[in-house]
Amino acid sequence: GAGTPAAAQRLLQASGPEPAPQAVAAALRWFTTAVLYATFLGLGLIAAVLGPTFQDLARNVNQNMSSLSEIFVGRALGYLGGCAIGGVLFDRMNHFLLLGLSMLASSIAQYLIPLCKTAALLIVMMSVTGVGLGVLDTGGNVLILALWGDKGAPHMQALHFSFALGAFLTPILAKLALGTTASPENHTEPDLHPAALNRSPEADPGLLFAAPDDLNLLWAYAAIGTYTFVVSVFLFALFFMKSTKHKKSTASAQESRRAKHHRALLCLLFLFFFFYVGAEVTYSSYVFSFATIHVGMEESEAAGLNSAFWGTFAACRGLAILFATCLRPGTMIVLSNTGSLVSCLFLVLFDKSPLCLWIASSVYGASMAATFPSGISWIEQYTSISGKSAAFILVGASLGLMATPAGTGILQGLFPEFPVVLYMCLGSTILIIVLFAVMYKLATFSVYSREKKTSSMRSRKLCL
C-alpha cells in the first residue's frame, strides 16, 4: 500500500512536466505569430502613408510634387537593398533581433520624415524606410513558414491581410482622423509659388530639421512611428525569449527538404511575382486615367474604380484566411489565375463599357488578392525557403513593381488611342498562368523522383 502512492508520484513526476513545455511552446508560437501580424500591419501603415501626405511633405521642403518624385525612387531602391540585406543577414543572425532593429530604424525614420526641411534629407529618410520594409517583408514571410510549416497557408494569408488592413487604415489616419490645417488651394495646386516659398521662415537652406507648419502632418507620422516602436519592443522581447536550439533544428529540417530543382523553381517564382506585382500595380495606377480618357467616365466615377479594385482586394484577402484552411495553395492559385484571366478578357473585349469596367475591376481585384501569399505557401511545400530565397523572390516582385508601370506609361504615350494597360495586364496574366504550370510540373517531378529513389532504396534493403 505504501509503494503505490510512491509509484504514482514517480509517474506524475515523470509525465507531468512534459505537457507544460508543449503548452509554453504553443503559446509562444501564437504570440510570435501575433507579433508578426502586428509587424505587417505596421508595414502597411508605413507603405501607404506617403500617398495621402505627399503634397504636405512637398510643401514642407519647399518643393513642388513633380520635382520631389525622387522619394518614390529612393524608397523603392531602399526596399530592394533591404531585401538583399535581409536575405543575407537573416541566415546569419538572430531573426527577431534583425526584425527588431529594422522596425526600430523605420520607427525613427517616421518621426524624422515630417521634420525634414530639405528634399535630399527627406529622400534619405524614405530610403531608410524602404530598407526597413524590405528586411521586414523578407523576414516575416520566412518566419511564418518556419513557425507553421505545412499548416502555414492560413497564417500566410492572415499575414498579408494585416498588411492590406494597415494600408487601408492609413488614409483614414492621415487625412480623416487627423485632418489638415493647410488651405484647400495648396492641396489642389501641386506647384507652389516661389515667392511664397521664400517668405516661409523654414526656407533657410541651412536648416535640416524643424517642426512643419501643419502639425497634423507631424502627428500622423508620430502615431505610426509610435506604433512601430511598440512592435519593435515586442520583437526585442522575442529575441530574448527564443532559444537557438529551435533555429538549428529548423535550419537542418529546411536543408533536408531542399528540392532537386531548387534554383530553377526560385527563378520561375521570381518571374511569377515580377509579372503578378507588375500587373497589380499597373492596373491600379492607370485605371483612373484609362476610364476618364478611353471610356469617357467622370472623374468622380473613375476614382470609384480604384476603390472597387482595392476594396475587393482587401476583402478577399481576408476571406482567403478561411479558404486556406480547406483549400491547398495550388488550388487557390489556379482559382485566382482563372478569375484574373476572365476579368482581363472581359476588359479587352468590352473596353468601352463602363458597366463591364466596374464588374471586371472588382473581379480582378478579388482574384489577385490571394495570389502572393498562396505562391509563397505553395513553394514551401516542395522546397525550403531561407532568407536568401525569400529575398530573391521579393526582389523580383519589387522589380516588377517598378518596371511594368514604367513600361506601360511609355507605351501608352506612344500609342495614346490604344488600351495599353488592358493588354499589359492580359499578357501578364497569361505569362503567370504559363509560369505556374511550368513550376508545378517541375516541382511535382522533383517529388516524384525523390519518392521513386526512396522506394528503390527500400526495395534494395528488402532484397539484402
C-alpha positions as CSV (number, residue, x, y, z in Angstrom):
1,G,0.0,0.0,0.0
2,A,2.9,2.4,0.7
3,G,4.5,1.6,-2.6
4,T,1.5,2.5,-4.7
5,P,1.5,6.3,-3.8
6,A,5.3,6.4,-4.3
7,A,5.0,4.8,-7.7
8,A,2.1,7.1,-8.7
9,Q,4.2,10.1,-7.5
10,R,7.1,9.0,-9.6
11,L,4.8,8.6,-12.6
12,L,3.4,12.1,-12.2
13,Q,6.9,13.5,-11.8
14,A,8.0,11.7,-15.0
15,S,4.9,12.5,-17.1
16,G,3.7,15.8,-15.5
17,P,6.3,18.2,-16.8
18,E,6.0,17.1,-20.4
19,P,2.7,18.9,-21.3
20,A,4.0,22.1,-19.8
21,P,6.8,22.8,-22.3
22,Q,4.5,21.9,-25.1
23,A,1.9,24.3,-23.9
24,V,4.5,27.0,-23.4
25,A,5.9,26.3,-26.9
26,A,2.4,26.5,-28.4
27,A,1.6,29.8,-26.6
28,L,5.0,31.2,-27.7
29,R,4.3,30.3,-31.3
30,W,0.9,32.0,-31.2
31,F,2.4,35.0,-29.5
32,T,5.2,35.2,-32.2
33,T,2.6,34.9,-34.9
34,A,0.5,37.8,-33.4
35,V,3.6,40.0,-33.2
36,L,4.3,39.2,-36.9
37,Y,0.8,40.2,-37.8
38,A,1.3,43.5,-35.9
39,T,4.6,43.9,-37.8
40,F,2.9,43.6,-41.2
41,L,0.1,45.9,-40.0
42,G,2.8,48.5,-39.4
43,L,4.4,47.8,-42.8
44,G,1.0,48.6,-44.4
45,L,0.8,51.8,-42.4
46,I,4.3,52.9,-43.4
47,A,4.0,51.9,-47.1
48,A,0.7,53.7,-47.6
49,V,1.2,56.9,-45.6
50,L,3.3,58.6,-48.4
51,G,0.4,58.8,-50.8
52,P,-2.1,60.9,-48.8
53,T,0.8,63.1,-47.2
54,F,2.9,63.6,-50.4
55,Q,1.6,67.1,-51.0
56,D,2.2,68.1,-47.4
57,L,5.7,66.7,-47.4
58,A,6.5,68.6,-50.7
59,R,5.3,71.8,-49.1
60,N,7.3,71.1,-46.0
61,V,10.6,71.0,-48.0
62,N,9.6,73.9,-50.3
63,Q,9.3,71.8,-53.4
64,N,6.5,71.0,-55.8
65,M,5.3,67.5,-56.3
66,S,6.9,67.0,-59.8
67,S,10.3,67.9,-58.5
68,L,10.0,65.6,-55.5
69,S,9.1,62.4,-57.3
70,E,12.6,61.0,-56.4
71,I,11.4,60.0,-53.0
72,F,9.4,57.1,-54.6
73,V,12.6,56.0,-56.4
74,G,14.6,56.3,-53.2
75,R,12.1,54.2,-51.2
76,A,11.9,51.6,-54.0
77,L,15.7,51.3,-54.2
78,G,15.8,51.1,-50.4
79,Y,13.3,48.3,-50.5
80,L,15.5,46.4,-53.0
81,G,18.5,46.9,-50.8
82,G,16.6,45.9,-47.7
83,C,15.5,42.6,-49.4
84,A,19.1,41.9,-50.3
85,I,20.4,42.8,-46.9
86,G,17.7,40.9,-45.1
87,G,18.3,37.8,-47.2
88,V,22.0,37.8,-46.3
89,L,21.6,38.7,-42.6
90,F,18.6,36.6,-41.9
91,D,20.6,33.4,-42.2
92,R,23.5,34.8,-40.2
93,M,22.0,36.5,-37.1
94,N,19.0,36.1,-34.8
95,H,15.8,36.6,-36.7
96,F,14.0,38.7,-34.1
97,L,17.0,40.9,-33.4
98,L,17.2,41.7,-37.1
99,L,13.5,42.4,-37.4
100,G,13.5,44.5,-34.2
101,L,16.4,46.6,-35.4
102,S,14.7,47.1,-38.8
103,M,11.4,48.1,-37.1
104,L,13.2,50.5,-34.8
105,A,15.0,52.2,-37.7
106,S,11.7,52.5,-39.5
107,S,10.1,54.0,-36.4
108,I,12.9,56.6,-36.0
109,A,12.5,57.5,-39.7
110,Q,8.8,58.0,-39.3
111,Y,9.5,60.6,-36.5
112,L,12.0,62.4,-38.6
113,I,10.3,62.5,-42.0
114,P,7.8,65.3,-41.2
115,L,10.7,67.3,-39.6
116,C,12.9,67.2,-42.7
117,K,13.3,70.6,-44.3
118,T,15.4,69.6,-47.3
119,A,14.5,67.4,-50.2
120,A,17.8,65.4,-50.0
121,L,17.3,64.6,-46.3
122,L,13.7,63.6,-47.0
123,I,14.8,61.2,-49.7
124,V,17.4,59.7,-47.4
125,M,14.7,59.1,-44.7
126,M,12.5,57.5,-47.3
127,S,15.4,55.2,-48.4
128,V,15.9,54.2,-44.8
129,T,12.2,53.4,-44.6
130,G,12.4,51.3,-47.8
131,V,15.3,49.3,-46.3
132,G,13.3,48.6,-43.2
133,L,10.3,47.5,-45.3
134,G,12.5,45.2,-47.4
135,V,14.1,43.5,-44.4
136,L,10.8,43.1,-42.5
137,D,8.9,41.8,-45.6
138,T,11.6,39.2,-46.2
139,G,11.9,38.1,-42.6
140,G,8.2,38.0,-41.9
141,N,7.4,35.6,-44.7
142,V,10.2,33.2,-43.8
143,L,9.3,33.2,-40.1
144,I,5.7,32.3,-40.7
145,L,6.8,29.4,-42.8
146,A,9.3,28.3,-40.2
147,L,6.7,28.6,-37.4
148,W,3.8,26.7,-39.0
149,G,5.4,24.6,-41.8
150,D,2.7,22.7,-43.8
151,K,-0.1,24.4,-41.7
152,G,1.2,27.9,-42.6
153,A,-1.1,28.7,-45.5
154,P,-3.9,30.4,-43.4
155,H,-1.3,32.3,-41.4
156,M,0.4,33.4,-44.5
157,Q,-2.9,34.8,-45.8
158,A,-3.5,36.5,-42.5
159,L,0.0,38.0,-42.5
160,H,-0.6,39.7,-45.9
161,F,-4.2,40.6,-44.9
162,S,-2.6,42.5,-42.0
163,F,-0.5,44.5,-44.5
164,A,-3.6,45.3,-46.6
165,L,-5.5,46.3,-43.4
166,G,-2.7,48.7,-42.5
167,A,-2.7,50.2,-46.0
168,F,-6.5,50.6,-45.7
169,L,-6.3,52.4,-42.4
170,T,-3.5,54.8,-43.3
171,P,-5.6,57.3,-45.4
172,I,-8.1,57.4,-42.6
173,L,-5.4,58.1,-40.1
174,A,-3.6,60.7,-42.2
175,K,-6.5,62.7,-43.6
176,L,-9.8,61.9,-42.0
177,A,-8.9,61.2,-38.4
178,L,-6.2,63.9,-38.0
179,G,-7.5,66.3,-40.7
180,T,-5.4,69.0,-42.2
181,T,-4.7,72.6,-41.4
182,A,-3.4,73.6,-44.9
183,S,-5.5,75.7,-47.2
184,P,-7.5,74.0,-49.9
185,E,-5.7,75.9,-52.5
186,N,-2.4,74.4,-51.6
187,H,-3.9,70.9,-51.8
188,T,-5.3,71.4,-55.3
189,E,-2.3,73.2,-56.7
190,P,0.9,71.0,-56.8
191,D,3.2,73.8,-57.9
192,L,3.9,76.3,-55.1
193,H,4.7,79.9,-55.9
194,P,8.4,80.6,-55.4
195,A,7.7,84.0,-53.8
196,A,5.5,82.2,-51.2
197,L,8.3,79.8,-50.5
198,N,10.9,82.5,-50.0
199,R,8.6,84.2,-47.4
200,S,8.5,81.0,-45.4
201,P,10.7,81.1,-42.3
202,E,11.7,77.5,-42.9
203,A,13.1,78.3,-46.2
204,D,16.6,78.7,-44.7
205,P,18.8,76.3,-46.8
206,G,21.0,75.6,-43.7
207,L,18.0,74.3,-41.7
208,L,17.7,70.5,-41.7
209,F,15.0,69.7,-39.1
210,A,12.1,71.8,-38.0
211,A,8.5,71.4,-37.0
212,P,6.2,71.5,-40.0
213,D,3.6,74.3,-40.5
214,D,0.9,71.7,-40.5
215,L,1.3,69.9,-37.1
216,N,-1.2,67.3,-38.2
217,L,1.4,66.0,-40.6
218,L,3.7,65.6,-37.6
219,W,1.1,63.8,-35.5
220,A,0.2,61.4,-38.4
221,Y,3.8,60.2,-38.8
222,A,4.4,60.3,-35.0
223,A,1.4,58.0,-34.5
224,I,2.8,55.5,-37.0
225,G,6.2,55.8,-35.5
226,T,4.9,55.1,-32.0
227,Y,3.0,52.1,-33.1
228,T,6.1,50.6,-34.9
229,F,8.3,51.4,-31.9
230,V,5.9,49.4,-29.7
231,V,6.0,46.5,-32.1
232,S,9.8,46.7,-32.1
233,V,9.8,46.3,-28.3
234,F,7.8,43.0,-28.7
235,L,10.3,41.8,-31.4
236,F,13.2,42.5,-29.0
237,A,11.3,40.6,-26.3
238,L,11.1,37.6,-28.6
239,F,14.8,37.9,-29.2
240,F,15.4,37.2,-25.5
241,M,12.7,34.5,-25.3
242,K,13.7,32.4,-28.3
243,S,16.3,29.6,-28.0
244,T,19.0,28.8,-30.6
245,K,18.2,25.1,-30.5
246,H,14.9,25.6,-32.3
247,K,16.7,27.6,-35.0
248,K,19.3,24.9,-35.6
249,S,16.7,22.2,-35.9
250,T,14.6,24.3,-38.2
251,A,17.7,25.0,-40.4
252,S,18.6,21.3,-40.6
253,A,15.0,20.4,-41.5
254,Q,14.9,23.1,-44.2
255,E,18.2,21.8,-45.7
256,S,16.8,18.2,-45.8
257,R,13.7,19.5,-47.7
258,R,15.8,21.2,-50.5
259,A,14.3,20.2,-53.8
260,K,16.3,18.8,-56.7
261,H,15.4,21.8,-58.9
262,H,15.5,24.3,-56.1
263,R,17.2,27.1,-58.0
264,A,15.1,26.7,-61.1
265,L,11.9,26.9,-59.0
266,L,13.1,30.1,-57.4
267,C,13.9,31.6,-60.8
268,L,10.5,30.8,-62.1
269,L,8.9,32.2,-58.9
270,F,11.0,35.3,-59.4
271,L,9.4,35.8,-62.8
272,F,5.9,34.8,-61.5
273,F,5.9,37.5,-58.8
274,F,7.6,40.0,-61.3
275,F,4.6,39.8,-63.6
276,Y,2.0,39.4,-60.8
277,V,3.0,42.5,-58.8
278,G,3.6,44.4,-62.0
279,A,0.1,43.8,-63.3
280,E,-1.4,44.6,-59.9
281,V,0.3,48.0,-59.6
282,T,-0.1,48.8,-63.2
283,Y,-3.8,48.3,-63.3
284,S,-4.4,50.2,-60.0
285,S,-2.2,53.1,-61.2
286,Y,-3.7,53.5,-64.7
287,V,-7.3,52.5,-64.3
288,F,-8.3,56.1,-63.4
289,S,-6.7,57.7,-66.5
290,F,-7.9,54.8,-68.7
291,A,-11.5,55.3,-67.5
292,T,-11.5,59.0,-68.0
293,I,-9.7,59.2,-71.3
294,H,-10.5,55.9,-73.1
295,V,-14.0,55.2,-71.7
296,G,-15.1,58.8,-71.1
297,M,-16.2,58.4,-67.4
298,E,-16.4,61.3,-65.0
299,E,-13.5,61.7,-62.6
300,S,-15.6,61.0,-59.5
301,E,-16.9,57.8,-61.1
302,A,-13.4,56.8,-62.3
303,A,-12.0,57.3,-58.8
304,G,-14.5,54.8,-57.6
305,L,-12.9,52.1,-59.7
306,N,-9.7,52.3,-57.6
307,S,-11.9,51.9,-54.5
308,A,-13.7,48.9,-56.1
309,F,-10.4,47.3,-57.0
310,W,-8.7,47.7,-53.6
311,G,-11.9,47.1,-51.7
312,T,-12.5,43.7,-53.2
313,F,-8.7,43.0,-53.0
314,A,-8.7,43.6,-49.2
315,A,-12.0,41.8,-48.6
316,C,-10.9,38.7,-50.5
317,R,-7.5,38.7,-48.9
318,G,-9.4,38.5,-45.5
319,L,-11.7,35.7,-46.8
320,A,-8.6,33.9,-48.1
321,I,-7.7,33.2,-44.5
322,L,-10.7,30.9,-44.2
323,F,-10.3,29.4,-47.7
324,A,-6.7,28.5,-47.0
325,T,-7.9,26.2,-44.2
326,C,-9.7,23.9,-46.6
327,L,-8.0,24.6,-50.0
328,R,-4.4,23.9,-50.9
329,P,-2.2,26.8,-52.0
330,G,-2.0,25.4,-55.6
331,T,-5.8,25.3,-55.9
332,M,-6.1,28.9,-54.7
333,I,-3.5,30.0,-57.2
334,V,-5.4,28.2,-60.0
335,L,-8.7,29.9,-58.9
336,S,-7.0,33.3,-58.7
337,N,-5.4,32.9,-62.1
338,T,-8.8,31.8,-63.6
339,G,-10.6,34.9,-62.2
340,S,-7.8,37.2,-63.4
341,L,-7.8,35.8,-66.9
342,V,-11.6,36.0,-67.2
343,S,-11.7,39.6,-66.0
344,C,-8.8,40.7,-68.2
345,L,-10.5,39.1,-71.2
346,F,-13.7,41.0,-70.5
347,L,-11.8,44.2,-70.1
348,V,-10.1,43.7,-73.5
349,L,-13.3,42.6,-75.3
350,F,-15.6,45.3,-73.8
351,D,-13.1,48.1,-73.2
352,K,-15.7,50.8,-73.9
353,S,-18.3,49.6,-71.5
354,P,-18.4,51.3,-68.1
355,L,-20.5,48.5,-66.5
356,C,-18.0,45.9,-67.7
357,L,-15.2,48.1,-66.3
358,W,-16.8,48.2,-62.9
359,I,-17.5,44.5,-62.7
360,A,-14.2,43.4,-64.2
361,S,-12.2,45.7,-61.9
362,S,-13.9,44.2,-58.8
363,V,-13.4,40.7,-60.0
364,Y,-9.8,41.4,-61.0
365,G,-9.0,42.8,-57.5
366,A,-10.7,39.9,-55.8
367,S,-8.8,37.4,-58.0
368,M,-5.4,38.9,-57.3
369,A,-5.8,39.1,-53.5
370,A,-4.7,35.6,-52.6
371,T,-2.0,35.0,-55.2
372,F,1.0,36.4,-53.5
373,P,0.7,34.6,-50.1
374,S,-0.5,31.5,-51.8
375,G,2.6,31.5,-54.0
376,I,4.9,31.5,-51.0
377,S,2.9,28.8,-49.2
378,W,2.9,26.7,-52.4
379,I,6.7,26.8,-53.0
380,E,7.3,25.8,-49.3
381,Q,5.5,22.5,-49.9
382,Y,8.2,21.4,-52.3
383,T,11.4,23.1,-51.2
384,S,12.8,25.1,-48.2
385,I,12.7,28.9,-48.2
386,S,15.6,30.5,-46.5
387,G,16.2,34.2,-46.0
388,K,18.2,34.5,-49.3
389,S,15.4,32.6,-51.2
390,A,12.7,34.9,-49.8
391,A,14.8,38.0,-50.6
392,F,15.4,36.8,-54.2
393,I,11.6,36.3,-54.7
394,L,10.8,39.7,-53.2
395,V,13.4,41.4,-55.4
396,G,11.5,40.0,-58.4
397,A,8.3,41.4,-57.0
398,S,9.8,44.9,-56.4
399,L,11.4,45.0,-59.9
400,G,8.0,44.2,-61.4
401,L,6.5,47.0,-59.3
402,M,9.0,49.5,-60.9
403,A,9.4,48.2,-64.4
404,T,5.9,47.2,-65.5
405,P,4.1,50.5,-64.7
406,A,7.0,52.5,-66.2
407,G,6.9,50.4,-69.4
408,T,3.2,50.8,-69.6
409,G,3.4,54.5,-69.3
410,I,6.0,54.7,-72.1
411,L,3.9,52.6,-74.4
412,Q,0.7,54.5,-73.6
413,G,2.5,57.7,-74.5
414,L,3.5,56.2,-77.9
415,F,0.0,54.8,-78.6
416,P,-2.5,57.1,-76.8
417,E,-5.5,55.6,-78.6
418,F,-4.7,52.0,-77.7
419,P,-5.7,50.5,-74.3
420,V,-2.2,49.5,-73.4
421,V,-2.9,48.9,-69.7
422,L,-5.5,46.3,-70.5
423,Y,-3.3,44.3,-72.9
424,M,-0.4,44.6,-70.5
425,C,-2.5,43.1,-67.7
426,L,-3.8,40.4,-70.0
427,G,-0.3,39.5,-71.2
428,S,1.0,39.4,-67.7
429,T,-1.9,37.1,-66.6
430,I,-1.2,34.7,-69.4
431,L,2.5,34.6,-68.5
432,I,1.6,34.0,-64.9
433,I,-0.5,31.0,-65.8
434,V,2.2,29.5,-68.0
435,L,4.9,30.1,-65.4
436,F,2.8,28.4,-62.7
437,A,2.1,25.4,-65.0
438,V,5.9,25.0,-65.6
439,M,6.6,25.4,-61.9
440,Y,4.0,22.8,-60.9
441,K,5.4,20.3,-63.4
442,L,8.9,20.9,-62.2
443,A,8.0,20.7,-58.5
444,T,5.9,17.5,-58.8
445,F,8.6,15.9,-61.0
446,S,11.2,16.6,-58.2
447,V,8.8,15.0,-55.6
448,Y,8.2,12.0,-57.9
449,S,11.9,11.5,-58.5
450,R,12.6,11.7,-54.8
451,E,9.8,9.2,-53.9
452,K,11.0,6.9,-56.7
453,K,14.6,7.0,-55.3
454,T,13.3,6.3,-51.8
455,S,11.2,3.3,-52.9
456,S,14.1,1.8,-54.9
457,M,16.4,2.1,-51.9
458,R,13.8,0.4,-49.7
459,S,13.5,-2.4,-52.2
460,R,17.2,-3.0,-52.2
461,K,17.3,-3.2,-48.4
462,L,14.5,-5.8,-48.5
463,C,16.4,-7.9,-51.1
464,L,19.5,-7.7,-49.0
